[in-house]
Amino acid sequence: LSMTLIGVFTAARERIRIMVPYFLPNHEMVAALQAAVLRGVKVEVILPERSNLRFVDWATRNMLWELLLWDMDVFYKAAPFAHSKLILVDDAYAMTGSANLDARSLRLNFELGVEWFNADLTRQLHAHLDEATARSRRITLAELDQRPLWQRLRDAFFWLFSSYL
C-alpha cells in the first residue's frame, strides 16, 4: 500500500485529498507529497481534531510543519470522530479501505485498500470531503509554532515512537 500510494501521489496532476483518522506518514510519503506541491498539485489533509488515541494525535502534530511549510492545507475536523480512510487524487482516482497512513497500517497490519477509477464516484467523494472541510478548522504553521514548549516536547517524544503507534 505504501508503494502504491507513493506512486499515486507521484502521478497526481491537480490535487490530492487525504482524510484519515491516524496520520503518521514515513519520510518517503511526505517527500512524495512535497514533490507533488512543487509540481503545482494542491494537497489537502483532513484529520480529526481529536481521535480516540491522543498519543497518535500528539505525534502527528509534531510532523505537521513538514506539510504546512510546503503550503499544503491541513484541517482538523471537529467531533464526532470519523474513522474514515479516503484518498482522492485528481478527478478519477479514489482509495478506500482499512489502512491509515502510518507505519503500523502500511508495514505491520494486514490492511486492505480498494482503488476506484471512476470519475462519477470520485466526484461524489470530493463533495463529501468538501462538506468535511466546510465543518473543519484550517491549521496554520503559526498555530503550531505557538504551542507551549511542554506541548512541543510531548509531541516530539511521541513522534519518536511513531513506527509503533
N, CA and C atoms as an extended XYZ file, in Angstrom:
495
Properties=species:S:1:pos:R:3:atomname:S:1:resname:S:1:resid:I:1 pbc="F F F"
N         0.823       -1.211        0.000 N   LEU     1
C         0.000        0.000        0.000 CA  LEU     1
C         0.854        1.256        0.000 C   LEU     1
N         1.933        1.223        0.744 N   SER     2
C         2.797        2.403        0.792 CA  SER     2
C         3.355        2.725       -0.586 C   SER     2
N         3.854        1.719       -1.290 N   MET     3
C         4.393        1.948       -2.635 CA  MET     3
C         3.305        2.394       -3.599 C   MET     3
N         2.121        1.829       -3.459 N   THR     4
C         1.005        2.237       -4.319 CA  THR     4
C         0.662        3.701       -4.087 C   THR     4
N         0.561        4.095       -2.827 N   LEU     5
C         0.206        5.484       -2.519 CA  LEU     5
C         1.281        6.456       -2.978 C   LEU     5
N         2.532        6.111       -2.773 N   ILE     6
C         3.601        6.991       -3.237 CA  ILE     6
C         3.531        7.126       -4.758 C   ILE     6
N         3.267        6.028       -5.446 N   GLY     7
C         3.116        6.076       -6.899 CA  GLY     7
C         1.950        6.937       -7.336 C   GLY     7
N         0.841        6.826       -6.637 N   VAL     8
C        -0.347        7.628       -6.959 CA  VAL     8
C        -0.072        9.110       -6.695 C   VAL     8
N         0.587        9.409       -5.585 N   PHE     9
C         0.911       10.804       -5.282 CA  PHE     9
C         1.862       11.371       -6.344 C   PHE     9
N         2.768       10.541       -6.811 N   THR    10
C         3.721       10.970       -7.833 CA  THR    10
C         3.028       11.229       -9.167 C   THR    10
N         1.951       10.510       -9.427 N   ALA    11
C         1.222       10.671      -10.694 CA  ALA    11
C         0.196       11.805      -10.654 C   ALA    11
N        -0.086       12.354       -9.490 N   ALA    12
C        -1.107       13.404       -9.366 CA  ALA    12
C        -0.746       14.621      -10.211 C   ALA    12
N        -1.768       15.201      -10.820 N   ARG    13
C        -1.569       16.377      -11.664 CA  ARG    13
C        -2.245       17.625      -11.111 C   ARG    13
N        -3.366       17.465      -10.384 N   GLU    14
C        -4.121       18.634       -9.927 CA  GLU    14
C        -4.293       18.706       -8.415 C   GLU    14
N        -4.731       17.584       -7.809 N   ARG    15
C        -4.987       17.643       -6.367 CA  ARG    15
C        -4.925       16.265       -5.738 C   ARG    15
N        -4.542       16.302       -4.465 N   ILE    16
C        -4.519       15.117       -3.615 CA  ILE    16
C        -5.287       15.492       -2.358 C   ILE    16
N        -6.254       14.663       -2.001 N   ARG    17
C        -7.031       14.910       -0.781 CA  ARG    17
C        -6.987       13.640        0.059 C   ARG    17
N        -6.653       13.816        1.327 N   ILE    18
C        -6.485       12.689        2.242 CA  ILE    18
C        -7.337       12.942        3.475 C   ILE    18
N        -8.148       11.951        3.842 N   MET    19
C        -8.875       12.013        5.107 CA  MET    19
C        -8.673       10.673        5.815 C   MET    19
N        -7.923       10.714        6.908 N   VAL    20
C        -7.641        9.513        7.694 CA  VAL    20
C        -7.691        9.878        9.176 C   VAL    20
N        -7.980        8.893       10.035 N   PRO    21
C        -8.006        9.191       11.463 CA  PRO    21
C        -6.612        9.254       12.091 C   PRO    21
N        -5.652        8.507       11.529 N   TYR    22
C        -4.292        8.474       12.071 CA  TYR    22
C        -3.327        8.759       10.935 C   TYR    22
N        -2.495        9.785       11.113 N   PHE    23
C        -1.628       10.267       10.043 CA  PHE    23
C        -0.203       10.390       10.562 C   PHE    23
N         0.587        9.364       10.317 N   LEU    24
C         1.998        9.356       10.676 CA  LEU    24
C         2.792        8.839        9.478 C   LEU    24
N         2.804        9.588        8.377 N   PRO    25
C         3.440        9.094        7.153 CA  PRO    25
C         4.957        9.009        7.298 C   PRO    25
N         5.549        8.065        6.563 N   ASN    26
C         7.003        7.953        6.578 CA  ASN    26
C         7.604        9.084        5.730 C   ASN    26
N         8.915        9.199        5.780 N   HIS    27
C         9.584       10.307        5.082 CA  HIS    27
C         9.394       10.233        3.569 C   HIS    27
N         9.354        9.018        3.022 N   GLU    28
C         9.162        8.877        1.585 CA  GLU    28
C         7.794        9.395        1.150 C   GLU    28
N         6.786        9.121        1.958 N   MET    29
C         5.442        9.584        1.618 CA  MET    29
C         5.340       11.106        1.748 C   MET    29
N         5.951       11.663        2.787 N   VAL    30
C         5.966       13.120        2.942 CA  VAL    30
C         6.698       13.747        1.762 C   VAL    30
N         7.818       13.143        1.354 N   ALA    31
C         8.573       13.666        0.215 CA  ALA    31
C         7.747       13.603       -1.066 C   ALA    31
N         6.957       12.544       -1.247 N   ALA    32
C         6.092       12.439       -2.432 CA  ALA    32
C         5.042       13.544       -2.432 C   ALA    32
N         4.493       13.865       -1.264 N   LEU    33
C         3.519       14.950       -1.161 CA  LEU    33
C         4.186       16.302       -1.416 C   LEU    33
N         5.384       16.491       -0.875 N   GLN    34
C         6.111       17.736       -1.101 CA  GLN    34
C         6.458       17.903       -2.586 C   GLN    34
N         6.875       16.813       -3.219 N   ALA    35
C         7.189       16.872       -4.654 CA  ALA    35
C         5.938       17.202       -5.466 C   ALA    35
N         4.795       16.681       -5.030 N   ALA    36
C         3.540       16.998       -5.720 CA  ALA    36
C         3.268       18.496       -5.656 C   ALA    36
N         3.478       19.100       -4.502 N   VAL    37
C         3.268       20.543       -4.363 CA  VAL    37
C         4.195       21.305       -5.309 C   VAL    37
N         5.434       20.858       -5.416 N   LEU    38
C         6.378       21.520       -6.319 CA  LEU    38
C         5.929       21.439       -7.771 C   LEU    38
N         5.151       20.401       -8.112 N   ARG    39
C         4.600       20.264       -9.470 CA  ARG    39
C         3.321       21.071       -9.655 C   ARG    39
N         2.861       21.737       -8.601 N   GLY    40
C         1.646       22.535       -8.705 CA  GLY    40
C         0.392       21.815       -8.254 C   GLY    40
N         0.547       20.656       -7.624 N   VAL    41
C        -0.601       19.889       -7.137 CA  VAL    41
C        -1.046       20.461       -5.796 C   VAL    41
N        -2.347       20.643       -5.633 N   LYS    42
C        -2.910       21.105       -4.361 CA  LYS    42
C        -3.081       19.883       -3.461 C   LYS    42
N        -2.510       19.949       -2.267 N   VAL    43
C        -2.583       18.828       -1.320 CA  VAL    43
C        -3.365       19.274       -0.094 C   VAL    43
N        -4.326       18.439        0.290 N   GLU    44
C        -5.206       18.728        1.422 CA  GLU    44
C        -5.290       17.482        2.312 C   GLU    44
N        -5.100       17.693        3.604 N   VAL    45
C        -5.174       16.596        4.574 CA  VAL    45
C        -6.218       16.964        5.622 C   VAL    45
N        -7.167       16.064        5.846 N   ILE    46
C        -8.223       16.278        6.840 CA  ILE    46
C        -8.042       15.242        7.941 C   ILE    46
N        -7.860       15.726        9.154 N   LEU    47
C        -7.617       14.864       10.305 CA  LEU    47
C        -8.653       15.158       11.379 C   LEU    47
N        -8.903       14.208       12.256 N   PRO    48
C        -9.813       14.516       13.363 CA  PRO    48
C        -9.149       15.494       14.330 C   PRO    48
N        -9.938       16.410       14.838 N   GLU    49
C        -9.387       17.327       15.835 CA  GLU    49
C        -8.910       16.565       17.064 C   GLU    49
N        -9.653       15.510       17.374 N   ARG    50
C        -9.264       14.644       18.494 CA  ARG    50
C        -9.683       13.223       18.150 C   ARG    50
N        -8.697       12.361       18.035 N   SER    51
C        -9.003       10.959       17.747 CA  SER    51
C        -9.194       10.208       19.063 C   SER    51
N        -9.377        8.917       18.961 N   ASN    52
C        -9.510        8.097       20.165 CA  ASN    52
C        -8.148        7.700       20.729 C   ASN    52
N        -7.070        8.091       20.055 N   LEU    53
C        -5.710        7.802       20.517 CA  LEU    53
C        -4.936        9.108       20.623 C   LEU    53
N        -4.968        9.709       21.801 N   ARG    54
C        -4.356       11.027       21.989 CA  ARG    54
C        -2.873       11.032       21.659 C   ARG    54
N        -2.145        9.976       22.014 N   PHE    55
C        -0.709        9.959       21.764 CA  PHE    55
C        -0.397        9.961       20.262 C   PHE    55
N        -1.308        9.416       19.445 N   VAL    56
C        -1.140        9.491       17.990 CA  VAL    56
C        -1.373       10.931       17.529 C   VAL    56
N        -2.368       11.584       18.093 N   ASP    57
C        -2.614       12.996       17.770 CA  ASP    57
C        -1.377       13.842       18.071 C   ASP    57
N        -0.758       13.600       19.214 N   TRP    58
C         0.436       14.371       19.602 CA  TRP    58
C         1.588       14.106       18.644 C   TRP    58
N         1.814       12.853       18.294 N   ALA    59
C         2.886       12.512       17.354 CA  ALA    59
C         2.635       13.172       16.001 C   ALA    59
N         1.388       13.138       15.555 N   THR    60
C         1.040       13.759       14.271 CA  THR    60
C         1.319       15.250       14.304 C   THR    60
N         0.922       15.890       15.383 N   ARG    61
C         1.108       17.340       15.485 CA  ARG    61
C         2.586       17.707       15.362 C   ARG    61
N         3.465       16.816       15.801 N   ASN    62
C         4.898       17.085       15.722 CA  ASN    62
C         5.396       17.181       14.282 C   ASN    62
N         4.746       16.477       13.358 N   MET    63
C         5.257       16.454       11.981 CA  MET    63
C         4.466       17.324       11.002 C   MET    63
N         3.392       17.933       11.436 N   LEU    64
C         2.559       18.702       10.512 CA  LEU    64
C         3.281       19.884        9.876 C   LEU    64
N         4.294       20.411       10.548 N   TRP    65
C         5.046       21.521        9.964 CA  TRP    65
C         5.639       21.128        8.617 C   TRP    65
N         5.961       19.827        8.436 N   GLU    66
C         6.544       19.358        7.178 CA  GLU    66
C         5.559       19.489        6.017 C   GLU    66
N         4.282       19.552        6.327 N   LEU    67
C         3.264       19.777        5.308 CA  LEU    67
C         2.982       21.265        5.144 C   LEU    67
N         2.781       21.932        6.264 N   LEU    68
C         2.396       23.340        6.236 CA  LEU    68
C         3.488       24.227        5.636 C   LEU    68
N         4.730       23.893        5.889 N   LEU    69
C         5.841       24.661        5.343 CA  LEU    69
C         5.862       24.606        3.820 C   LEU    69
N         5.249       23.570        3.249 N   TRP    70
C         5.199       23.384        1.795 CA  TRP    70
C         3.840       23.793        1.233 C   TRP    70
N         3.079       24.578        1.984 N   ASP    71
C         1.789       25.124        1.550 CA  ASP    71
C         0.720       24.065        1.301 C   ASP    71
N         0.790       22.973        2.031 N   MET    72
C        -0.311       22.012        1.998 CA  MET    72
C        -1.365       22.502        2.976 C   MET    72
N        -2.621       22.170        2.697 N   ASP    73
C        -3.713       22.551        3.580 CA  ASP    73
C        -3.997       21.407        4.534 C   ASP    73
N        -3.987       21.720        5.826 N   VAL    74
C        -4.287       20.726        6.852 CA  VAL    74
C        -5.476       21.239        7.649 C   VAL    74
N        -6.473       20.367        7.805 N   PHE    75
C        -7.696       20.721        8.521 CA  PHE    75
C        -7.906       19.758        9.680 C   PHE    75
N        -8.428       20.299       10.775 N   TYR    76
C        -8.900       19.473       11.880 CA  TYR    76
C       -10.415       19.439       11.819 C   TYR    76
N       -10.957       18.250       11.662 N   LYS    77
C       -12.403       18.063       11.632 CA  LYS    77
C       -12.908       17.885       13.065 C   LYS    77
N       -13.920       18.651       13.420 N   ALA    78
C       -14.491       18.575       14.770 CA  ALA    78
C       -15.256       17.266       14.958 C   ALA    78
N       -15.563       16.977       16.196 N   ALA    79
C       -16.319       15.768       16.548 CA  ALA    79
C       -17.647       15.764       15.805 C   ALA    79
N       -18.191       14.595       15.565 N   PRO    80
C       -17.780       13.288       16.078 CA  PRO    80
C       -16.582       12.735       15.308 C   PRO    80
N       -15.814       11.916       16.010 N   PHE    81
C       -14.633       11.273       15.447 CA  PHE    81
C       -15.044       10.343       14.315 C   PHE    81
N       -14.454       10.565       13.145 N   ALA    82
C       -14.736        9.716       11.980 CA  ALA    82
C       -13.547        8.801       11.739 C   ALA    82
N       -13.811        7.551       11.533 N   HIS    83
C       -12.749        6.575       11.322 CA  HIS    83
C       -12.566        6.290        9.830 C   HIS    83
N       -13.051        7.183        8.980 N   SER    84
C       -12.988        7.015        7.531 CA  SER    84
C       -11.562        7.118        7.023 C   SER    84
N       -11.274        6.309        6.017 N   LYS    85
C        -9.999        6.387        5.318 CA  LYS    85
C       -10.306        6.609        3.849 C   LYS    85
N        -9.899        7.751        3.343 N   LEU    86
C       -10.239        8.116        1.979 CA  LEU    86
C        -9.106        8.934        1.383 C   LEU    86
N        -8.672        8.524        0.209 N   ILE    87
C        -7.644        9.248       -0.532 CA  ILE    87
C        -8.174        9.479       -1.936 C   ILE    87
N        -8.170       10.735       -2.336 N   LEU    88
C        -8.629       11.111       -3.674 CA  LEU    88
C        -7.485       11.787       -4.410 C   LEU    88
N        -7.299       11.410       -5.661 N   VAL    89
C        -6.270       12.026       -6.490 CA  VAL    89
C        -6.913       12.447       -7.801 C   VAL    89
N        -6.763       13.729       -8.089 N   ASP    90
C        -7.351       14.328       -9.280 CA  ASP    90
C        -8.859       14.047       -9.309 C   ASP    90
N        -9.413       13.776      -10.479 N   ASP    91
C       -10.864       13.634      -10.581 CA  ASP    91
C       -11.328       12.229      -10.938 C   ASP    91
N       -10.415       11.261      -10.902 N   ALA    92
C       -10.838        9.929      -11.333 CA  ALA    92
C       -10.262        8.793      -10.498 C   ALA    92
N        -9.588        9.093       -9.378 N   TYR    93
C        -8.989        8.037       -8.566 CA  TYR    93
C        -9.392        8.205       -7.108 C   TYR    93
N        -9.773        7.101       -6.500 N   ALA    94
C       -10.061        7.087       -5.070 CA  ALA    94
C        -9.534        5.788       -4.485 C   ALA    94
N        -9.081        5.868       -3.235 N   MET    95
C        -8.731        4.663       -2.492 CA  MET    95
C        -9.442        4.719       -1.150 C   MET    95
N       -10.136        3.651       -0.860 N   THR    96
C       -10.770        3.477        0.432 CA  THR    96
C       -10.286        2.150        0.991 C   THR    96
N       -10.476        1.954        2.260 N   GLY    97
C       -10.061        0.682        2.842 CA  GLY    97
C        -9.822        0.804        4.325 C   GLY    97
N        -8.995       -0.082        4.830 N   SER    98
C        -8.776       -0.153        6.270 CA  SER    98
C        -7.492        0.527        6.722 C   SER    98
N        -6.625        0.909        5.789 N   ALA    99
C        -5.301        1.411        6.149 CA  ALA    99
C        -5.299        2.887        6.508 C   ALA    99
N        -4.592        3.198        7.579 N   ASN   100
C        -4.251        4.571        7.920 CA  ASN   100
C        -2.924        4.884        7.256 C   ASN   100
N        -2.507        6.129        7.309 N   LEU   101
C        -1.195        6.483        6.781 CA  LEU   101
C        -0.207        6.521        7.939 C   LEU   101
N         0.128        5.344        8.415 N   ASP   102
C         1.110        5.193        9.476 CA  ASP   102
C         1.869        3.885        9.264 C   ASP   102
N         2.999        3.756        9.938 N   ALA   103
C         3.850        2.577        9.751 CA  ALA   103
C         3.132        1.288       10.124 C   ALA   103
N         2.345        1.325       11.169 N   ARG   104
C         1.650        0.113       11.612 CA  ARG   104
C         0.711       -0.399       10.530 C   ARG   104
N        -0.076        0.482        9.957 N   SER   105
C        -1.006        0.078        8.896 CA  SER   105
C        -0.284       -0.328        7.620 C   SER   105
N         0.751        0.421        7.268 N   LEU   106
C         1.384        0.215        5.973 CA  LEU   106
C         2.477       -0.849        5.977 C   LEU   106
N         2.962       -1.252        7.168 N   ARG   107
C         4.022       -2.252        7.215 CA  ARG   107
C         3.670       -3.493        8.015 C   ARG   107
N         2.915       -3.337        9.083 N   LEU   108
C         2.727       -4.451       10.008 CA  LEU   108
C         1.367       -5.132        9.906 C   LEU   108
N         0.327       -4.334        9.801 N   ASN   109
C        -1.021       -4.903        9.810 CA  ASN   109
C        -1.385       -5.478        8.444 C   ASN   109
N        -2.351       -6.346        8.446 N   PHE   110
C        -2.905       -6.855        7.194 CA  PHE   110
C        -4.075       -5.945        6.821 C   PHE   110
N        -3.792       -4.981        5.975 N   GLU   111
C        -4.774       -3.974        5.603 CA  GLU   111
C        -5.250       -4.197        4.176 C   GLU   111
N        -6.386       -3.626        3.887 N   LEU   112
C        -6.968       -3.745        2.557 CA  LEU   112
C        -7.239       -2.344        2.020 C   LEU   112
N        -6.841       -2.115        0.776 N   GLY   113
C        -7.147       -0.865        0.104 CA  GLY   113
C        -7.826       -1.173       -1.212 C   GLY   113
N        -8.922       -0.508       -1.478 N   VAL   114
C        -9.657       -0.704       -2.730 CA  VAL   114
C        -9.482        0.561       -3.563 C   VAL   114
N        -8.965        0.381       -4.770 N   GLU   115
C        -8.785        1.504       -5.674 CA  GLU   115
C        -9.995        1.614       -6.588 C   GLU   115
N       -10.444        2.840       -6.786 N   TRP   116
C       -11.586        3.123       -7.659 CA  TRP   116
C       -11.121        4.055       -8.757 C   TRP   116
N       -11.307        3.664       -9.996 N   PHE   117
C       -11.006        4.508      -11.142 CA  PHE   117
C       -12.339        4.855      -11.794 C   PHE   117
N       -13.038        5.800      -11.169 N   ASN   118
C       -14.392        6.116      -11.604 CA  ASN   118
C       -14.657        7.595      -11.337 C   ASN   118
N       -14.827        8.359      -12.383 N   ALA   119
C       -14.999        9.804      -12.247 CA  ALA   119
C       -16.270       10.163      -11.482 C   ALA   119
N       -17.381        9.447      -11.707 N   ASP   120
C       -18.631        9.754      -11.005 CA  ASP   120
C       -18.486        9.529       -9.503 C   ASP   120
N       -17.931        8.395       -9.122 N   LEU   121
C       -17.720        8.107       -7.704 CA  LEU   121
C       -16.761        9.123       -7.089 C   LEU   121
N       -15.683        9.412       -7.792 N   THR   122
C       -14.708       10.361       -7.267 CA  THR   122
C       -15.334       11.738       -7.071 C   THR   122
N       -16.191       12.149       -7.982 N   ARG   123
C       -16.885       13.442       -7.850 CA  ARG   123
C       -17.754       13.453       -6.586 C   ARG   123
N       -18.462       12.363       -6.309 N   GLN   124
C       -19.286       12.268       -5.105 CA  GLN   124
C       -18.414       12.309       -3.843 C   GLN   124
N       -17.277       11.640       -3.890 N   LEU   125
C       -16.383       11.625       -2.735 CA  LEU   125
C       -15.733       12.988       -2.518 C   LEU   125
N       -15.435       13.711       -3.598 N   HIS   126
C       -14.930       15.086       -3.452 CA  HIS   126
C       -15.993       15.962       -2.774 C   HIS   126
N       -17.253       15.769       -3.124 N   ALA   127
C       -18.336       16.529       -2.480 CA  ALA   127
C       -18.385       16.209       -0.989 C   ALA   127
N       -18.190       14.939       -0.649 N   HIS   128
C       -18.159       14.535        0.766 CA  HIS   128
C       -17.004       15.242        1.492 C   HIS   128
N       -15.838       15.308        0.873 N   LEU   129
C       -14.711       15.989        1.508 CA  LEU   129
C       -14.913       17.495        1.536 C   LEU   129
N       -15.615       18.043        0.553 N   ASP   130
C       -15.956       19.470        0.594 CA  ASP   130
C       -16.792       19.779        1.835 C   ASP   130
N       -17.766       18.915        2.119 N   GLU   131
C       -18.592       19.088        3.320 CA  GLU   131
C       -17.751       18.958        4.584 C   GLU   131
N       -16.839       18.012        4.584 N   ALA   132
C       -15.979       17.808        5.761 CA  ALA   132
C       -15.088       19.020        6.004 C   ALA   132
N       -14.498       19.567        4.955 N   THR   133
C       -13.632       20.736        5.148 CA  THR   133
C       -14.436       21.970        5.552 C   THR   133
N       -15.678       22.067        5.097 N   ALA   134
C       -16.533       23.198        5.486 CA  ALA   134
C       -16.806       23.185        6.989 C   ALA   134
N       -16.788       22.002        7.582 N   ARG   135
C       -17.024       21.872        9.025 CA  ARG   135
C       -15.717       21.722        9.805 C   ARG   135
N       -14.609       22.054        9.161 N   SER   136
C       -13.297       21.853        9.769 CA  SER   136
C       -12.579       23.175        9.967 C   SER   136
N       -11.513       23.090       10.717 N   ARG   137
C       -10.698       24.261       11.037 CA  ARG   137
C        -9.318       24.081       10.403 C   ARG   137
N        -8.894       25.090        9.641 N   ARG   138
C        -7.581       25.038        8.990 CA  ARG   138
C        -6.485       25.276       10.040 C   ARG   138
N        -5.457       24.463        9.976 N   ILE   139
C        -4.313       24.605       10.869 CA  ILE   139
C        -3.252       25.450       10.165 C   ILE   139
N        -2.587       26.309       10.920 N   THR   140
C        -1.539       27.144       10.343 CA  THR   140
C        -0.194       26.811       10.993 C   THR   140
N         0.862       27.149       10.291 N   LEU   141
C         2.200       26.954       10.837 CA  LEU   141
C         2.394       27.814       12.079 C   LEU   141
N         1.831       29.016       12.073 N   ALA   142
C         1.935       29.902       13.238 CA  ALA   142
C         1.286       29.262       14.461 C   ALA   142
N         0.149       28.608       14.254 N   GLU   143
C        -0.521       27.935       15.376 CA  GLU   143
C         0.365       26.838       15.959 C   GLU   143
N         0.994       26.059       15.088 N   LEU   144
C         1.892       25.006       15.578 CA  LEU   144
C         3.086       25.598       16.315 C   LEU   144
N         3.633       26.672       15.771 N   ASP   145
C         4.806       27.297       16.380 CA  ASP   145
C         4.496       27.942       17.727 C   ASP   145
N         3.237       28.307       17.955 N   GLN   146
C         2.864       28.988       19.200 CA  GLN   146
C         2.531       28.024       20.335 C   GLN   146
N         2.622       26.717       20.082 N   ARG   147
C         2.362       25.766       21.164 CA  ARG   147
C         3.381       25.982       22.276 C   ARG   147
N         2.953       25.813       23.521 N   PRO   148
C         3.914       25.921       24.622 CA  PRO   148
C         5.021       24.870       24.486 C   PRO   148
N         6.167       25.159       25.065 N   LEU   149
C         7.317       24.261       24.973 CA  LEU   149
C         6.974       22.860       25.450 C   LEU   149
N         6.206       22.752       26.536 N   TRP   150
C         5.898       21.423       27.068 CA  TRP   150
C         5.086       20.600       26.070 C   TRP   150
N         4.208       21.256       25.294 N   GLN   151
C         3.441       20.530       24.279 CA  GLN   151
C         4.336       20.094       23.122 C   GLN   151
N         5.242       20.973       22.710 N   ARG   152
C         6.144       20.608       21.623 CA  ARG   152
C         7.053       19.447       22.030 C   ARG   152
N         7.517       19.462       23.269 N   LEU   153
C         8.349       18.353       23.764 CA  LEU   153
C         7.550       17.057       23.851 C   LEU   153
N         6.330       17.139       24.347 N   ARG   154
C         5.474       15.954       24.430 CA  ARG   154
C         5.211       15.387       23.042 C   ARG   154
N         4.867       16.266       22.095 N   ASP   155
C         4.569       15.829       20.733 CA  ASP   155
C         5.797       15.183       20.091 C   ASP   155
N         6.964       15.782       20.286 N   ALA   156
C         8.206       15.222       19.730 CA  ALA   156
C         8.535       13.882       20.380 C   ALA   156
N         8.294       13.764       21.675 N   PHE   157
C         8.544       12.497       22.374 CA  PHE   157
C         7.700       11.379       21.773 C   PHE   157
N         6.416       11.637       21.552 N   PHE   158
C         5.549       10.598       20.988 CA  PHE   158
C         5.876       10.324       19.519 C   PHE   158
N         6.398       11.329       18.790 N   TRP   159
C         6.817       11.090       17.406 CA  TRP   159
C         7.942       10.047       17.364 C   TRP   159
N         8.789       10.022       18.389 N   LEU   160
C         9.869        9.037       18.425 CA  LEU   160
C         9.350        7.609       18.325 C   LEU   160
N         8.113        7.393       18.763 N   PHE   161
C         7.508        6.066       18.748 CA  PHE   161
C         6.531        5.878       17.600 C   PHE   161
N         6.573        6.780       16.624 N   SER   162
C         5.561        6.749       15.552 CA  SER   162
C         5.588        5.454       14.743 C   SER   162
N         6.709        4.772       14.687 N   SER   163
C         6.759        3.497       13.955 CA  SER   163
C         5.965        2.407       14.654 C   SER   163
N         5.628        2.629       15.916 N   TYR   164
C         4.940        1.612       16.694 CA  TYR   164
C         3.516        1.991       17.065 C   TYR   164
N         3.118        3.224       16.767 N   LEU   165
C         1.776        3.690       17.182 CA  LEU   165
C         0.685        3.215       16.264 C   LEU   165
